[in-house]
Amino acid sequence: MRKSILFHPEKMGSKEVLVLLIILMITKGECKASDGEKTCHPNDLKALIDFKSGIRHDDSFRLEKWIGRDCCKWDGIVCDNVTGRVIKMKLPGAMTIDDAPAQTSMDGVLSPSLSLLTSLEVLELSGLSHLEGQIPPLIGNLAKLRTLALSYNGLSGPIPESIGKLSKLEEVHLNSNNFSGSLPSSLGNLSSLGTMDLTSNHFSGSIPHSIGNLMNLVNLYLENNVLTGYIPKCIGNLQALQDLKLSNNLLTGGIPFSIGKLSSLRSILLDNNHLTGRIPSSFGQLKSLVTLSLQNNQLEGPVRSNLGQLQSLAELNLGGNRLSGKLPKTIGLLPLFTLSISNNMIEGPLPVEMSSLTNLSRLYLSFNPLNLSSIPTWLVDMPSINAIHLAGCGIEGEIPRYLQSAASRWAELDLSANHLTGSIPSWLGSFHLQHLNLSTNSLSSEIPATFISFEGLEELDLHSNKLSGSLNWLFQMRCSFPFGLSYVDISNNRFRGDIELIGKGSQQRITNLNLSNNLLKGELPKSIGELGWLWSLDLSYNQLNSVLPESLANASLLERLNLQQSNLLSGEIPQGKPLTGFPKSSYSGNRGLCGAPLPPCKRTQTSHP
């Protein structure tokens, strides 16, 4: 007779009890299917199979490997070793294939069944590009979720109110989708949240006051939406906050004084809103602040002198407001890399203390009533500066020779909309410039031959001067980095001669070319068709005399064309897009032209070569 086996847990150690429990679970069939194949929890399996069914195309081919019922072995799925439940679902678009970085995508609809993954801690589906649908309404069921990452997709709809149940959530990344609607007040219940990134969607309405409850929030990113209303004062409660980014919305009212109490702040970006009032005096207390960007609002009053106390400030962007008064001398105390105050009402003279900004690389002072008369000599001695923008600052006379000592350092020079006279100096060609703007002055010379040596030039703007001579220098330039010239505007001058060399030099990558309102003659050469990147072409108000070459139709990217008035162009317009897609006004004033979009050609009219 068989003896019965008695179970005495009080006589067993903890390890033995755990082993016995696992054996019992296996015996009861919770870890094995009836056919002997290992399987995962039925709810998890259904959620993942439904997700796969919603994907029409997966160019990473990860879902093809989702075979069988043991989802814990599937690509991108991680299960808990004890419970067997799915705790991570990580299928980002950015991945590694054969040890090389690759960007993949999935085309389909996000399944609402994902709310069945009740043990999930990480949901990472970012960067799949074509993933559509909405956040599951019952996402609040994922009570253990710590990371929700759905950025860079095509998802839409609102954020479900149930998201407020996710008390363990630490990161929310929903940026770069098509989400809309107002931000639910339940977001304020996410007590563990450290990062909220809702950038680049269509969220509207006001920022909920409940945001002020998120005491662990470090990063708040709400840029590029259509949020309205005031910035809530309760943001000043977020003592852990380091990055506050609300740019490119429709926010109104003043900047809360309470923000100046957030001693951990490293960046404040409030650009491109409709904010009014003054820069809060409390900002002078933000000793950790690295970036302060308030551009393109309606702020008034002075630039606060106590900003000079911000010993970490590297970027100060205040352009496009209504700030007035003089720049404070204390600005010279800052470790600035970028200073932008363009398009305000700041008065001169500039404080000589600015010469102490030894780290300064980019300086934007354009369109202020600075009345500089001349370019400050101390600018030339600043060791790190490589971008100087002094448009519309009242500079008079000739371009000063002392600028020559900065030839090896300056990459951008904008002296447009001033009162410069005389010639363009030949030594300017020795600069390593990428951007040069001398437009809207009274410069009256030919272009120096040294301009041919501009190897890194990308943008050249000389419009609205009294410049003359041939344009051969333009078509012989040696620009090569990174793609050669991309933007050229030399309109409203007195340049003469032909443009036979167009398209044969380093200007082949030009996207914008404006030669209008000059005295150019001759034919449009076939080589103009070599400008394959051309997006905008303006040759109006010249004296060109030729048919339109067939090769011009090769400019397939062309979206703007102006050949009107005072040209003597003739013959049939090359048929087909893009040329026939422009309005009649693009060709007006050239009586010899015919063919769509103009009236049909007569048989005797000259056709294009």
C-alpha positions in Angstrom: 0.0 0.0 0.0 1.3 3.4 -1.1 2.1 6.0 1.6 0.4 9.4 1.0 2.7 12.3 0.5 2.0 15.1 3.0 2.8 18.8 2.4 4.4 20.5 5.4 5.3 24.1 4.3 6.3 25.0 7.8 9.2 22.6 7.6 10.5 24.0 4.2 12.7 26.9 3.4 11.6 29.9 1.2 13.5 28.6 -1.8 11.8 25.2 -1.6 8.4 26.8 -1.3 9.0 28.9 -4.4 10.1 25.9 -6.4 7.1 24.0 -5.3 4.7 26.8 -6.3 6.2 27.0 -9.7 5.8 23.2 -10.1 2.2 23.5 -9.1 1.6 26.3 -11.6 3.1 24.2 -14.4 0.9 21.2 -13.2 -2.2 23.4 -13.5 -1.3 24.4 -17.0 -0.8 28.1 -16.5 2.6 28.2 -18.2 1.9 25.5 -20.8 -0.6 25.2 -23.5 -2.6 22.0 -23.9 -0.3 20.9 -26.7 2.8 21.4 -24.6 4.0 24.6 -26.3 4.9 27.4 -23.9 2.6 30.4 -24.1 2.1 33.8 -22.6 -0.9 35.2 -20.8 -4.0 35.1 -23.0 -4.7 38.8 -22.6 -1.1 39.7 -23.6 -1.3 37.3 -26.5 -4.5 38.9 -27.8 -3.1 42.4 -27.4 0.0 41.6 -29.4 -1.8 39.6 -32.1 -4.3 42.4 -32.5 -1.4 44.9 -32.8 0.2 42.8 -35.5 -3.1 42.5 -37.4 -3.4 46.3 -37.5 0.0 46.7 -39.2 -0.3 46.6 -43.0 3.4 46.8 -43.7 6.5 46.5 -41.5 9.7 47.1 -43.4 11.8 46.0 -40.4 10.3 42.5 -40.7 10.2 42.1 -36.9 6.5 41.2 -36.9 7.1 38.4 -39.4 9.0 36.6 -36.6 6.0 36.8 -34.2 5.2 33.1 -34.6 3.8 30.6 -32.1 2.2 31.5 -28.8 5.3 32.2 -26.7 5.2 36.0 -27.1 8.1 36.3 -24.6 10.4 35.2 -27.4 9.2 37.7 -30.0 11.3 40.6 -31.2 10.7 43.7 -29.1 8.9 41.9 -26.3 10.2 41.4 -22.8 8.4 39.4 -20.1 8.7 39.2 -16.4 10.7 36.1 -15.4 8.4 35.2 -12.6 4.9 36.0 -13.8 5.5 35.6 -17.5 3.5 38.8 -18.2 4.7 41.3 -20.9 6.4 44.2 -19.2 8.1 45.8 -22.2 7.0 46.4 -25.8 9.9 48.1 -27.7 9.5 48.4 -31.4 11.1 51.8 -32.3 11.7 52.9 -35.9 15.3 53.5 -35.1 17.1 50.2 -34.8 20.3 48.4 -35.6 20.5 46.0 -38.6 23.7 44.1 -39.1 25.5 46.3 -36.6 24.5 49.4 -38.6 21.9 52.1 -37.6 18.7 51.9 -39.6 15.4 53.8 -39.8 12.4 51.6 -40.3 8.7 52.2 -40.4 5.3 50.5 -39.9 2.2 51.3 -41.8 -1.0 50.6 -40.0 -3.3 51.5 -37.1 -2.5 51.3 -33.4 -4.7 48.6 -31.8 -6.8 49.6 -28.8 -6.2 46.1 -27.4 -2.9 47.3 -26.1 -4.8 48.3 -23.0 -4.9 44.6 -22.2 -1.2 44.6 -21.4 -1.9 45.4 -17.7 1.7 44.5 -16.5 3.3 46.7 -19.2 6.0 49.1 -17.9 7.5 50.4 -21.1 5.6 51.1 -24.4 8.1 52.3 -27.1 6.7 52.7 -30.6 8.4 55.9 -31.6 9.6 56.8 -35.1 7.5 54.3 -37.0 6.3 57.2 -39.3 3.1 55.8 -40.7 1.6 54.4 -37.5 -1.9 55.9 -37.3 -4.9 55.6 -34.9 -5.4 56.9 -31.4 -4.1 56.3 -27.9 -6.3 53.5 -26.5 -9.1 55.1 -24.5 -8.5 52.5 -21.7 -4.7 53.3 -21.4 -5.4 54.0 -17.8 -5.6 50.2 -17.2 -1.8 50.0 -17.7 -1.2 50.9 -14.0 2.4 49.9 -14.0 3.4 51.9 -17.1 6.6 54.0 -16.6 7.4 55.0 -20.1 5.0 55.9 -22.9 6.9 56.7 -26.1 4.8 57.2 -29.3 6.6 60.1 -30.9 7.2 60.7 -34.7 4.2 58.8 -35.9 0.8 59.8 -37.5 -1.3 59.3 -34.4 -4.3 61.6 -33.9 -7.2 62.3 -31.6 -7.1 63.5 -28.0 -5.1 62.3 -25.0 -7.6 60.1 -23.1 -8.7 61.4 -19.7 -7.8 58.0 -18.3 -4.1 58.7 -18.7 -4.3 60.4 -15.3 -4.6 56.9 -13.6 -1.0 56.1 -14.5 0.6 57.2 -11.2 3.9 55.4 -12.0 4.4 57.1 -15.3 7.8 58.8 -15.5 8.1 59.7 -19.2 5.5 60.7 -21.8 6.8 61.3 -25.4 3.9 62.1 -27.8 5.8 64.6 -29.9 5.6 64.9 -33.7 2.2 63.4 -34.3 -1.3 64.8 -35.2 -2.8 64.8 -31.8 -5.4 67.4 -31.1 -7.9 68.6 -28.6 -7.3 70.2 -25.2 -4.8 68.9 -22.6 -6.8 66.8 -20.0 -6.6 68.1 -16.5 -5.9 64.6 -15.4 -2.3 65.1 -16.5 -1.9 66.7 -13.1 -2.3 63.3 -11.5 0.9 61.9 -12.9 2.8 62.4 -9.7 5.9 60.5 -10.8 6.2 62.3 -14.2 9.7 63.6 -15.0 9.3 64.4 -18.7 6.3 65.5 -20.7 7.0 66.0 -24.4 3.9 67.0 -26.5 5.8 69.0 -29.0 4.7 69.4 -32.6 1.0 68.4 -32.5 -2.3 70.3 -32.8 -3.2 70.6 -29.1 -5.4 73.6 -28.4 -7.0 75.3 -25.4 -5.2 76.5 -22.4 -2.5 74.8 -20.3 -4.3 73.1 -17.4 -3.6 74.5 -14.0 -3.2 71.0 -12.7 0.2 71.0 -14.3 1.3 72.8 -11.2 0.9 69.5 -9.2 3.7 67.7 -11.0 6.4 68.2 -8.4 8.8 65.7 -10.1 8.6 67.3 -13.5 12.0 68.1 -15.0 11.2 68.7 -18.6 8.0 70.3 -20.0 7.9 70.5 -23.8 4.7 71.9 -25.3 6.2 73.7 -28.4 4.6 73.9 -31.8 1.0 73.5 -30.9 -1.9 76.0 -30.9 -2.2 76.5 -27.2 -3.9 79.7 -26.1 -4.5 81.6 -22.9 -2.1 82.6 -20.1 0.9 80.7 -18.9 -0.4 79.5 -15.5 1.4 81.0 -12.5 1.4 77.6 -10.8 4.2 76.5 -13.1 6.2 78.3 -10.4 5.4 75.3 -8.2 7.5 72.9 -10.3 10.7 73.1 -8.2 12.4 70.3 -10.1 11.8 71.9 -13.5 15.0 72.3 -15.7 13.6 72.8 -19.2 10.5 74.9 -20.0 9.7 75.0 -23.7 6.4 76.6 -24.8 7.5 78.2 -28.1 5.4 78.5 -31.2 1.9 78.7 -29.7 -0.7 81.4 -29.3 -0.1 82.2 -25.6 -1.0 85.6 -24.4 -0.6 87.7 -21.2 2.5 88.3 -19.2 5.3 85.9 -18.2 4.6 84.8 -14.7 7.0 86.3 -12.0 6.9 82.9 -10.3 9.0 81.3 -13.1 11.9 83.2 -11.7 11.7 81.1 -8.5 12.6 77.9 -10.3 16.2 77.7 -9.3 17.0 74.6 -11.3 15.9 76.0 -14.7 18.4 75.6 -17.5 16.3 76.7 -20.4 13.3 78.9 -21.0 11.9 79.0 -24.5 8.8 81.1 -25.0 9.5 82.3 -28.6 6.8 83.0 -31.2 3.8 83.7 -29.0 1.8 86.8 -28.2 3.2 87.5 -24.8 3.1 91.0 -23.4 4.4 93.0 -20.5 8.0 93.1 -19.3 10.8 90.6 -18.7 10.2 89.6 -15.0 12.8 91.0 -12.7 12.8 87.6 -11.0 14.7 86.1 -13.9 17.8 87.6 -12.5 17.7 84.9 -9.8 18.0 82.0 -12.3 21.7 81.2 -11.7 21.5 77.9 -13.6 19.9 79.3 -16.7 21.8 78.5 -19.9 19.2 79.5 -22.6 16.7 82.4 -22.4 14.7 82.7 -25.6 11.8 85.2 -25.8 11.9 86.1 -29.5 8.9 87.3 -31.5 6.5 88.3 -28.8 5.2 91.8 -27.8 7.4 92.3 -24.7 8.2 95.9 -23.7 10.4 97.8 -21.4 14.2 97.5 -20.9 16.6 94.6 -21.0 16.9 94.0 -17.3 20.4 94.8 -15.9 20.1 92.0 -13.4 20.3 89.5 -16.3 24.0 90.2 -15.9 23.9 88.0 -12.8 23.1 84.9 -14.8 26.6 83.4 -14.6 25.6 80.3 -16.8 23.7 82.1 -19.6 25.1 81.1 -23.0 22.1 82.1 -25.2 20.1 85.3 -24.9 17.4 85.7 -27.7 15.2 88.7 -27.3 14.7 89.7 -31.0 11.3 90.7 -32.5 9.8 92.4 -29.5 9.2 96.1 -28.4 12.1 96.3 -26.0 13.5 99.8 -25.5 16.3 101.7 -23.8 19.9 100.9 -23.9 21.7 97.5 -23.4 22.9 97.4 -19.8 26.6 97.4 -19.2 26.2 94.2 -17.1 25.7 92.3 -20.3 29.4 92.2 -20.6 29.6 89.9 -17.5 27.8 87.0 -19.2 29.4 84.0 -20.8 27.3 84.4 -23.9 27.7 82.3 -27.0 24.7 84.0 -28.8 23.2 87.4 -28.3 20.1 88.3 -30.4 18.2 91.6 -29.9 17.3 92.3 -33.5 14.0 94.1 -34.4 13.5 96.0 -31.2 13.8 99.6 -30.2 17.1 99.4 -28.4 19.1 102.6 -28.6 22.8 103.2 -29.0 25.6 103.5 -28.3 26.5 99.9 -27.6 28.2 99.5 -24.2 31.9 99.0 -24.7 31.7 96.3 -22.0 30.4 94.0 -24.7 34.0 93.7 -25.8 34.4 91.4 -22.8 32.2 88.8 -24.3 35.1 86.6 -25.2 32.9 83.5 -25.8 30.5 85.3 -28.1 30.1 83.6 -31.5 26.9 85.0 -32.9 25.7 88.6 -32.6 22.4 89.8 -34.0 21.7 93.6 -33.5 19.8 94.3 -36.7 17.0 96.9 -37.0 17.4 98.8 -33.8 17.9 102.6 -33.7 21.5 102.2 -32.6 22.7 104.9 -34.8 26.2 103.4 -34.9 27.5 105.6 -37.7 30.4 103.1 -38.0 31.1 99.5 -37.0 32.6 99.4 -33.5 36.3 98.6 -33.7 36.2 96.3 -30.7 34.0 93.9 -32.7 37.0 93.0 -34.8 39.0 92.0 -31.8 36.4 89.6 -30.3 38.2 86.3 -30.6 35.3 83.9 -30.9 32.8 85.8 -33.0 31.9 84.4 -36.5 28.4 85.9 -37.2 27.8 89.7 -37.3 24.3 91.0 -38.1 24.1 94.8 -38.1 21.4 95.5 -40.7 19.5 98.7 -40.3 21.7 100.1 -37.5 22.5 103.5 -39.1 26.0 102.6 -40.3 27.4 105.2 -42.7 30.4 105.7 -45.1 32.6 103.1 -46.7 33.1 99.5 -45.5 36.0 100.1 -43.1 39.4 98.5 -43.8 39.9 97.4 -40.2 37.4 94.7 -40.7 40.1 92.9 -42.8 41.7 91.5 -39.7 38.6 89.4 -39.1 38.9 87.6 -42.4 39.7 84.2 -41.0 37.0 84.2 -38.3 33.8 85.7 -39.7 31.4 83.3 -41.5 28.4 85.6 -41.7 28.3 89.3 -42.3 25.0 91.3 -42.7 25.4 95.1 -43.2 22.2 95.5 -45.3 19.8 98.4 -45.0 22.4 100.9 -43.9 23.9 103.9 -45.6 27.1 102.4 -47.0 28.7 104.1 -49.9 31.8 103.6 -52.1 33.0 100.4 -53.5 33.0 96.8 -52.3 36.6 96.3 -51.1 38.7 93.6 -52.9 40.0 92.3 -49.5 36.5 91.1 -48.7 37.1 88.2 -51.0 39.7 86.9 -48.6 37.0 86.2 -45.9 35.8 82.7 -45.3 32.2 83.7 -45.6 29.2 81.5 -45.9 26.6 84.3 -45.8 27.2 87.9 -47.2 24.4 90.5 -47.2 25.2 94.1 -48.4 21.8 94.8 -49.9 19.9 98.0 -49.7 22.8 100.4 -49.5 24.4 102.8 -52.0 27.5 100.8 -53.0 28.6 101.8 -56.5 31.3 99.7 -58.0 32.0 96.6 -60.0 32.3 93.3 -58.1 36.0 92.6 -57.2 37.6 89.7 -59.0 38.5 88.3 -55.6 34.9 87.2 -55.2 35.7 84.2 -57.4 37.7 82.9 -54.4 34.6 82.6 -52.1 34.8 78.8 -51.7 32.4 78.4 -48.8 29.8 81.0 -49.8 26.2 79.7 -49.6 24.1 82.9 -49.6 24.9 86.2 -51.5 22.6 89.2 -51.3 23.6 92.4 -53.0 20.3 93.7 -54.2 19.3 97.4 -54.3 22.6 99.0 -54.7 24.3 100.8 -57.7 26.6 98.0 -58.6 27.6 97.5 -62.3 29.8 95.6 -64.6 29.6 92.0 -65.9 28.2 89.0 -64.0 30.9 86.6 -65.2 32.4 86.7 -61.6 29.2 85.1 -60.4 29.2 82.2 -62.8 32.9 81.5 -62.2 32.8 81.4 -58.4 34.5 78.3 -56.9 32.0 77.7 -54.1 32.0 74.1 -53.1 31.1 73.7 -49.5 28.8 72.0 -48.8 27.0 72.2 -52.1 28.0 75.6 -53.4 25.8 78.7 -53.7 22.2 78.2 -52.8 20.8 81.8 -52.7 21.7 84.7 -54.9 19.9 88.1 -55.1 21.7 90.8 -57.1 18.5 92.5 -58.3 18.0 96.2 -58.6 21.5 97.1 -59.7 23.1 98.2 -63.0 24.8 94.9 -64.1 25.2 94.6 -67.9 26.2 92.0 -70.4 25.1 88.4 -71.0 24.6 85.4 -68.8 26.1 82.9 -71.2 28.0 81.2 -68.4 24.9 80.5 -66.2 24.7 76.9 -65.0 28.4 76.1 -65.9 30.0 76.9 -62.5 29.4 76.3 -58.8 26.0 77.9 -59.0 24.5 74.6 -60.2 23.0 74.0 -56.7 21.2 77.4 -56.5 17.7 77.2 -55.2 16.9 81.0 -55.4 18.3 83.2 -58.2 17.2 86.8 -58.7 18.8 88.9 -61.4 15.8 91.2 -62.0 15.9 94.9 -62.6 19.3 95.1 -64.3 20.5 95.8 -67.8 21.2 92.2 -68.9 21.1 91.4 -72.6 21.7 88.4 -74.9 20.3 84.9 -74.9 19.1 82.5 -72.3 21.7 79.7 -72.8 20.8 76.0 -72.7 23.1 75.6 -69.7 20.4 77.2 -67.6 18.8 73.8 -67.5 21.8 72.6 -65.4 20.2 74.5 -62.4 18.4 71.4 -61.4 17.8 72.5 -57.8 16.2 75.8 -58.8 13.1 76.7 -56.8 12.7 80.4 -57.6 14.0 82.2 -60.8 13.5 85.9 -61.4 14.9 87.5 -64.6 12.3 90.2 -65.0 12.9 93.8 -66.1 16.0 93.1 -68.2 16.6 93.1 -72.0 17.1 89.5 -72.7 16.5 88.5 -76.3 16.0 84.8 -77.1 13.7 81.9 -77.1 13.2 79.9 -74.0 15.5 77.0 -74.2 13.9 73.5 -73.9 16.4 72.7 -71.2 14.7 75.1 -68.8 12.0 72.4 -68.4 14.6 70.3 -66.6 14.2 72.6 -63.6 11.5 70.3 -62.2 11.6 71.8 -58.7 10.8 75.3 -60.0 7.9 76.9 -58.1 8.4 80.6 -58.8 9.1 82.1 -62.1 9.2 85.7 -63.2 10.2 86.6 -66.7 7.9 89.6 -67.1 8.4 93.1 -68.5 11.1 94.6 -70.5 12.5 91.3 -71.8 12.4 90.5 -75.5 11.8 86.8 -75.2 10.0 85.0 -78.0 9.0 81.6 -79.4 7.0 78.8 -77.8 7.2 78.2 -74.1 8.5 74.6 -73.6 5.4 72.5 -73.0 4.8 70.5 -69.9 5.5 71.2 -66.2 6.8 73.2 -64.6 6.7 76.0 -67.2 3.1 75.6 -68.4 1.9 75.6 -64.8 2.8 79.2 -64.1 0.3 82.0 -64.5 0.3 84.3 -67.5 1.7 87.1 -65.4 5.0 85.2 -65.2 5.6 85.9 -68.9 3.8 89.2 -69.4 5.5 91.9 -71.4 7.2 89.5 -73.8 5.1 89.9 -76.9 6.9 87.2 -78.8 6.2 84.4 -76.4 3.3 82.0 -77.1 2.0 78.6 -76.0 0.4 77.6 -72.7 -0.3 79.3 -70.5 -0.3 82.1 -73.2 -2.3 82.0 -76.4 -1.2 79.2 -78.9 1.7 79.9 -81.3 1.1 80.8 -84.9 2.9 78.5 -87.4 5.4 81.2 -88.4 6.5 81.9 -84.9 9.9 80.8 -83.8 10.0 77.7 -81.5 12.5 76.9 -78.9 15.7 75.1 -79.8 
